[in-house]
Amino acid sequence: MPRTGEGMATSLAMAEAHLYFADLDECARQPTVQCVLGESERRRSQAMTEPLQRARFITARTLLREQLARYTSCAAEILHFEILPHGKPQLSPALPRLSFNVSHAGPVWLLGVSSEETLGVDIERKRPLSNMLRLAQRVFSDAEQAELIAIKDHAEQEQAFLRGWTRKEAALKALGTGFSLPARRVHVGLAEGGCFRCSLDSTETLYVYSGITEESFFWSVAAPSPLKSLKAFRLTCHDYDSHA
């Protein structure tokens, strides 16, 4: 895993990606987090009847806009997003080129930003998995299922499953298909390690980087070519004091 520091960056080198981790519940409690949502985001938040869900949504979208604003040198409230056919958001082509992707697991939020043409990220909390083998049959390739079954220790098996799951979802998001593409067609492997070369039907190649946070959240990021640099940052409410 790349070293995680506090703070933010505002620029990217070629073949570089930045990861931002945040606790949505912590940030939502702070008055320094402002709502800079667009009209469609406001409508979505107003339709949410569950207070915790609504607070997390508003905070996540605010963090996303504030962070992308730093890279594009645009005001957060004027950023415009387009939705691709399978639901993946991207910045309007009129804005400076920047790829991003978001994932969350409960209150933990992950943003990936890159100079690459596309990017996918996923994060999952370490937890007991009662239906692990059944899920593996649906989404893992035959080789990945064999790799999982060969692990005899149940705790290690669960960790291998989460590594594979986050890698696979990050890869599918980088491809722009999500699970509309049969996940079994993307082979990512389950072994521990920082960088893996994964393939789609042994043809299209992606590079997947994965790790685990100090709080036991598994994360993965996928890109179409090798990343020369991968930096991680932990966002806190204090990073937004200047926007109060």
C-alpha positions as CSV (number, residue, x, y, z in Angstrom):
1,M,0.0,0.0,0.0
2,P,1.3,3.5,-0.7
3,R,2.1,5.6,2.3
4,T,-1.0,7.4,3.5
5,G,-0.5,11.0,4.5
6,E,-2.9,13.8,5.5
7,G,-3.7,16.6,3.2
8,M,-4.3,17.0,-0.5
9,A,-2.6,17.3,-3.9
10,T,-3.6,19.7,-6.7
11,S,-1.8,18.2,-9.7
12,L,-0.9,14.9,-11.3
13,A,2.1,13.7,-13.3
14,M,1.7,11.3,-16.2
15,A,0.9,7.7,-15.2
16,E,0.1,8.9,-11.6
17,A,-3.0,8.3,-9.4
18,H,-4.0,9.7,-6.1
19,L,-6.3,8.0,-3.6
20,Y,-8.3,9.9,-1.0
21,F,-9.8,8.2,2.1
22,A,-12.4,9.9,4.3
23,D,-14.8,9.1,7.1
24,L,-18.1,10.5,5.9
25,D,-19.7,10.5,9.3
26,E,-16.8,12.4,10.8
27,C,-16.8,15.0,8.1
28,A,-20.6,15.4,8.2
29,R,-20.5,16.5,11.8
30,Q,-18.2,19.4,11.0
31,P,-19.7,22.8,10.0
32,T,-16.7,23.4,7.7
33,V,-18.1,21.0,5.1
34,Q,-20.3,23.0,2.8
35,C,-23.0,21.8,0.4
36,V,-22.0,22.8,-3.2
37,L,-24.3,20.3,-4.9
38,G,-25.8,20.7,-8.3
39,E,-29.5,20.7,-8.9
40,S,-29.8,17.0,-9.6
41,E,-27.8,16.1,-6.5
42,R,-30.0,18.3,-4.3
43,R,-33.1,16.6,-5.7
44,R,-31.6,13.2,-4.9
45,S,-30.7,14.2,-1.4
46,Q,-34.1,15.6,-0.7
47,A,-35.7,12.4,-1.8
48,M,-33.8,10.4,0.8
49,T,-35.8,9.8,3.9
50,E,-33.1,8.1,6.0
51,P,-31.1,10.9,7.7
52,L,-27.8,8.9,7.8
53,Q,-28.0,8.0,4.2
54,R,-28.8,11.6,3.2
55,A,-25.9,13.0,5.3
56,R,-23.5,10.6,3.8
57,F,-24.6,11.4,0.3
58,I,-24.3,15.1,0.8
59,T,-20.9,14.8,2.4
60,A,-19.6,12.4,-0.3
61,R,-20.7,14.7,-3.2
62,T,-19.3,17.7,-1.4
63,L,-15.9,16.1,-0.9
64,L,-15.9,14.9,-4.5
65,R,-16.7,18.4,-5.9
66,E,-14.2,20.1,-3.6
67,Q,-11.4,17.7,-4.4
68,L,-11.9,17.7,-8.2
69,A,-12.1,21.5,-8.1
70,R,-8.5,21.6,-6.8
71,Y,-7.3,19.7,-9.8
72,T,-9.3,21.5,-12.4
73,S,-9.0,25.0,-10.9
74,C,-12.8,25.4,-11.3
75,A,-15.3,26.3,-8.6
76,A,-16.8,23.2,-7.0
77,E,-20.3,24.3,-7.6
78,I,-19.9,24.7,-11.4
79,L,-18.4,21.2,-12.1
80,H,-20.6,19.3,-14.5
81,F,-20.8,15.5,-14.6
82,E,-21.9,13.3,-17.4
83,I,-23.1,9.7,-16.9
84,L,-21.8,7.0,-19.3
85,P,-24.1,4.2,-20.6
86,H,-23.4,1.8,-17.7
87,G,-23.7,4.5,-15.0
88,K,-20.1,5.6,-14.6
89,P,-19.8,9.4,-14.0
90,Q,-17.1,11.5,-15.7
91,L,-16.4,15.2,-15.8
92,S,-17.8,17.2,-18.8
93,P,-15.4,17.1,-21.8
94,A,-15.4,20.9,-21.6
95,L,-13.4,20.7,-18.3
96,P,-9.7,19.9,-18.0
97,R,-9.0,16.2,-18.7
98,L,-9.1,14.2,-15.4
99,S,-10.4,10.7,-14.7
100,F,-11.9,9.8,-11.3
101,N,-13.8,7.1,-9.6
102,V,-15.5,6.7,-6.2
103,S,-16.4,3.9,-3.9
104,H,-17.6,3.6,-0.3
105,A,-18.1,1.0,2.4
106,G,-20.5,2.3,5.1
107,P,-19.0,5.6,6.2
108,V,-15.6,5.0,4.6
109,W,-15.2,6.8,1.3
110,L,-12.6,6.4,-1.4
111,L,-11.8,8.7,-4.3
112,G,-9.3,7.8,-7.0
113,V,-8.0,10.6,-9.3
114,S,-5.7,10.0,-12.3
115,S,-4.1,11.4,-15.4
116,E,-4.9,8.1,-17.1
117,E,-7.8,8.0,-19.5
118,T,-9.9,5.8,-17.1
119,L,-9.7,4.6,-13.6
120,G,-11.7,2.3,-11.3
121,V,-11.6,1.9,-7.5
122,D,-13.4,-0.2,-4.9
123,I,-13.3,-0.5,-1.1
124,E,-14.8,-3.2,1.1
125,R,-14.8,-3.7,4.9
126,K,-13.2,-6.8,6.3
127,R,-16.1,-8.8,7.8
128,P,-17.5,-12.4,8.1
129,L,-18.9,-13.6,4.8
130,S,-21.6,-16.2,5.2
131,N,-22.3,-16.6,1.4
132,M,-18.7,-16.3,0.2
133,L,-18.5,-19.5,-1.8
134,R,-21.8,-18.9,-3.5
135,L,-20.8,-15.4,-4.5
136,A,-17.5,-16.7,-5.7
137,Q,-19.3,-19.1,-8.1
138,R,-21.1,-16.1,-9.6
139,V,-18.2,-13.7,-10.0
140,F,-14.9,-15.6,-9.9
141,S,-13.3,-17.4,-12.8
142,D,-12.7,-21.1,-12.6
143,A,-9.1,-20.5,-11.7
144,E,-10.0,-18.0,-9.1
145,Q,-12.5,-20.3,-7.5
146,A,-9.9,-23.1,-7.4
147,E,-7.4,-20.6,-5.8
148,L,-10.0,-19.7,-3.1
149,I,-11.0,-23.3,-2.3
150,A,-7.3,-24.3,-1.9
151,I,-7.0,-21.9,1.0
152,K,-7.8,-24.0,4.1
153,D,-7.8,-21.3,6.8
154,H,-11.3,-19.7,6.8
155,A,-10.1,-16.2,7.9
156,E,-7.4,-16.2,5.2
157,Q,-10.0,-17.4,2.7
158,E,-12.3,-14.4,3.5
159,Q,-9.4,-12.0,3.1
160,A,-8.5,-13.6,-0.3
161,F,-12.1,-13.3,-1.4
162,L,-12.2,-9.6,-0.5
163,R,-8.9,-9.0,-2.3
164,G,-10.4,-10.6,-5.4
165,W,-13.7,-8.9,-5.1
166,T,-12.3,-5.4,-4.8
167,R,-9.8,-6.0,-7.7
168,K,-12.6,-7.3,-9.9
169,E,-15.0,-4.5,-9.2
170,A,-12.2,-1.9,-9.7
171,A,-11.3,-3.5,-13.0
172,L,-15.0,-3.6,-14.2
173,K,-15.4,0.1,-13.2
174,A,-12.2,1.0,-15.1
175,L,-13.6,-0.8,-18.2
176,G,-16.7,1.3,-17.8
177,T,-19.0,-1.7,-17.8
178,G,-19.6,-2.5,-14.1
179,F,-21.3,-5.8,-13.6
180,S,-23.1,-5.5,-16.9
181,L,-20.0,-7.4,-18.1
182,P,-19.9,-11.0,-16.7
183,A,-17.4,-10.7,-13.9
184,R,-16.1,-14.2,-14.5
185,R,-14.5,-13.0,-17.7
186,V,-12.1,-10.8,-15.8
187,H,-9.3,-12.7,-14.1
188,V,-7.6,-10.8,-11.3
189,G,-6.1,-13.4,-9.0
190,L,-6.4,-13.6,-5.2
191,A,-2.8,-13.7,-4.0
192,E,-1.4,-10.9,-1.8
193,G,0.7,-8.2,-3.4
194,G,0.7,-4.7,-4.6
195,C,0.3,-4.8,-8.4
196,F,-1.4,-7.4,-10.6
197,R,-1.8,-7.5,-14.3
198,C,-5.3,-8.7,-15.0
199,S,-6.9,-9.7,-18.3
200,L,-10.4,-9.7,-20.0
201,D,-10.8,-13.0,-21.8
202,S,-7.0,-13.1,-22.1
203,T,-7.1,-10.1,-24.5
204,E,-7.6,-6.6,-22.9
205,T,-5.1,-5.9,-20.0
206,L,-5.6,-3.8,-16.9
207,Y,-3.2,-3.1,-14.0
208,V,-4.7,-3.5,-10.6
209,Y,-3.1,-2.2,-7.3
210,S,-4.6,-3.3,-4.0
211,G,-4.0,-3.1,-0.3
212,I,-5.6,-2.9,3.1
213,T,-6.0,0.2,5.4
214,E,-5.1,0.3,9.1
215,E,-8.8,0.0,9.8
216,S,-9.0,-3.3,7.8
217,F,-10.7,-2.0,4.7
218,F,-9.6,-3.7,1.5
219,W,-9.1,-1.4,-1.5
220,S,-8.1,-1.7,-5.1
221,V,-7.5,0.6,-8.0
222,A,-7.4,-0.4,-11.7
223,A,-5.9,1.5,-14.7
224,P,-5.3,0.6,-18.4
225,S,-1.6,1.0,-18.1
226,P,1.0,0.7,-15.3
227,L,1.1,3.5,-12.8
228,K,4.5,5.0,-12.1
229,S,3.2,6.6,-8.9
230,L,0.3,5.9,-6.5
231,K,-0.1,8.2,-3.6
232,A,-2.7,8.0,-0.8
233,F,-4.1,10.8,1.4
234,R,-6.5,10.8,4.3
235,L,-9.0,13.7,4.2
236,T,-10.4,15.3,7.3
237,C,-12.8,18.1,7.9
238,H,-9.8,20.4,8.6
239,D,-8.8,20.1,5.0
240,Y,-11.8,22.2,4.2
241,D,-11.4,25.0,6.7
242,S,-10.6,27.5,4.0
243,H,-14.1,26.9,2.5
244,A,-16.0,27.7,5.7
